[in-house]
């Protein structure tokens, strides 16, 4: 979908990287090895996004670190577009809001790092109807053409302070408290 709006593949990768998880920071050489693109192509796109004030930069030693500018007026719109591109909006609409006594849902794995993948890794926290979850996940996988892999924790089982069991710190994408407001 997004490829019809934005033809530059490097720009799409950068938008996914920084706008899916706004806490993501990265530098040119790290992006070069992660994307497998030339450093020149990545540098050009980083500079364009920074000039448009969509990315902020800071120096750490001799490295220029980039992160999304969450204060940019289009940040929420771009973030929403990226969620739709990935299919997470469908997961929230179709799965999360129908699952019983759910407290929180976290995104982990590649997408939490801002890397596009065919697998969406989720952590469900709460009392989930497992059979119904399986049915909903199968429906959504067909809609978004990606696989969904998940873990279920009771609220008392998961300690967010102890995230080292996951490769990347999970990203909260839904909370009962926020949804109830």
FENGINOR-V615672 format. One record per residue. N is the residue number from 1. OMEGA is omega in whole degrees, -180 to 180 (NA if undefined). NEAR is the number of other C-alpha atoms within 12 Angstrom. Layout:
n=N omega=OMEGA near=NEAR
n=N omega=OMEGA near=NEAR
//
This chain:
n=1 omega=-175 near=15
n=2 omega=-180 near=22
n=3 omega=178 near=16
n=4 omega=178 near=10
n=5 omega=-177 near=12
n=6 omega=-175 near=17
n=7 omega=-178 near=12
n=8 omega=-176 near=18
n=9 omega=178 near=21
n=10 omega=179 near=29
n=11 omega=178 near=29
n=12 omega=179 near=32
n=13 omega=180 near=35
n=14 omega=178 near=46
n=15 omega=176 near=43
n=16 omega=-177 near=35
n=17 omega=-172 near=39
n=18 omega=-174 near=39
n=19 omega=174 near=42
n=20 omega=177 near=43
n=21 omega=-174 near=40
n=22 omega=178 near=34
n=23 omega=-178 near=25
n=24 omega=171 near=33
n=25 omega=179 near=30
n=26 omega=179 near=33
n=27 omega=-171 near=31
n=28 omega=-176 near=31
n=29 omega=177 near=23
n=30 omega=178 near=21
n=31 omega=179 near=33
n=32 omega=-180 near=21
n=33 omega=180 near=14
n=34 omega=-176 near=23
n=35 omega=-174 near=26
n=36 omega=178 near=17
n=37 omega=178 near=23
n=38 omega=180 near=18
n=39 omega=180 near=21
n=40 omega=179 near=16
n=41 omega=-180 near=23
n=42 omega=180 near=32
n=43 omega=179 near=26
n=44 omega=-179 near=19
n=45 omega=176 near=28
n=46 omega=180 near=37
n=47 omega=179 near=23
n=48 omega=-180 near=19
n=49 omega=177 near=28
n=50 omega=178 near=25
n=51 omega=178 near=15
n=52 omega=179 near=17
n=53 omega=178 near=21
n=54 omega=175 near=32
n=55 omega=173 near=35
n=56 omega=177 near=29
n=57 omega=175 near=24
n=58 omega=179 near=18
n=59 omega=174 near=15
n=60 omega=-172 near=12
n=61 omega=178 near=8
n=62 omega=-180 near=10
n=63 omega=175 near=15
n=64 omega=-179 near=23
n=65 omega=179 near=26
n=66 omega=175 near=36
n=67 omega=179 near=35
n=68 omega=175 near=37
n=69 omega=-177 near=30
n=70 omega=178 near=23
n=71 omega=-180 near=15
n=72 omega=-177 near=21
n=73 omega=-180 near=14
n=74 omega=-176 near=18
n=75 omega=-177 near=26
n=76 omega=179 near=20
n=77 omega=179 near=18
n=78 omega=178 near=28
n=79 omega=179 near=30
n=80 omega=178 near=23
n=81 omega=179 near=25
n=82 omega=177 near=33
n=83 omega=178 near=33
n=84 omega=179 near=23
n=85 omega=-179 near=33
n=86 omega=-178 near=42
n=87 omega=-178 near=34
n=88 omega=177 near=38
n=89 omega=178 near=25
n=90 omega=177 near=27
n=91 omega=-180 near=41
n=92 omega=-178 near=31
n=93 omega=-170 near=22
n=94 omega=-175 near=24
n=95 omega=-169 near=34
n=96 omega=-173 near=38
n=97 omega=-179 near=25
n=98 omega=-166 near=21
n=99 omega=178 near=30
n=100 omega=-175 near=20
n=101 omega=-178 near=22
n=102 omega=-179 near=31
n=103 omega=-176 near=30
n=104 omega=173 near=35
n=105 omega=-179 near=40
n=106 omega=172 near=38
n=107 omega=179 near=38
n=108 omega=179 near=34
n=109 omega=-175 near=29
n=110 omega=-177 near=29
n=111 omega=176 near=39
n=112 omega=176 near=37
n=113 omega=-178 near=33
n=114 omega=-179 near=39
n=115 omega=180 near=30
n=116 omega=-177 near=31
n=117 omega=175 near=24
n=118 omega=-180 near=19
n=119 omega=174 near=24
n=120 omega=180 near=35
n=121 omega=-177 near=35
n=122 omega=172 near=35
n=123 omega=177 near=37
n=124 omega=180 near=41
n=125 omega=180 near=33
n=126 omega=179 near=26
n=127 omega=-173 near=22
n=128 omega=173 near=28
n=129 omega=-170 near=21
n=130 omega=-179 near=22
n=131 omega=179 near=12
n=132 omega=177 near=17
n=133 omega=-180 near=29
n=134 omega=179 near=22
n=135 omega=-179 near=18
n=136 omega=-180 near=25
n=137 omega=178 near=34
n=138 omega=178 near=21
n=139 omega=-177 near=21
n=140 omega=179 near=28
n=141 omega=177 near=26
n=142 omega=179 near=17
n=143 omega=-173 near=23
n=144 omega=179 near=25
n=145 omega=174 near=21
n=146 omega=176 near=24
n=147 omega=177 near=24
n=148 omega=178 near=35
n=149 omega=-174 near=26
n=150 omega=171 near=26
n=151 omega=178 near=26
n=152 omega=177 near=27
n=153 omega=167 near=24
n=154 omega=-176 near=20
n=155 omega=-178 near=19
n=156 omega=-180 near=12
n=157 omega=-174 near=16
n=158 omega=178 near=24
n=159 omega=-178 near=14
n=160 omega=177 near=21
n=161 omega=-174 near=11
n=162 omega=-176 near=13
n=163 omega=-174 near=16
n=164 omega=176 near=13
n=165 omega=179 near=14
n=166 omega=-179 near=23
n=167 omega=180 near=17
n=168 omega=178 near=23
n=169 omega=-180 near=26
n=170 omega=-177 near=35
n=171 omega=179 near=31
n=172 omega=179 near=27
n=173 omega=179 near=34
n=174 omega=177 near=28
n=175 omega=178 near=24
n=176 omega=-179 near=23
n=177 omega=180 near=14
n=178 omega=-178 near=12
n=179 omega=-179 near=16
n=180 omega=-177 near=11
n=181 omega=NA near=6
//
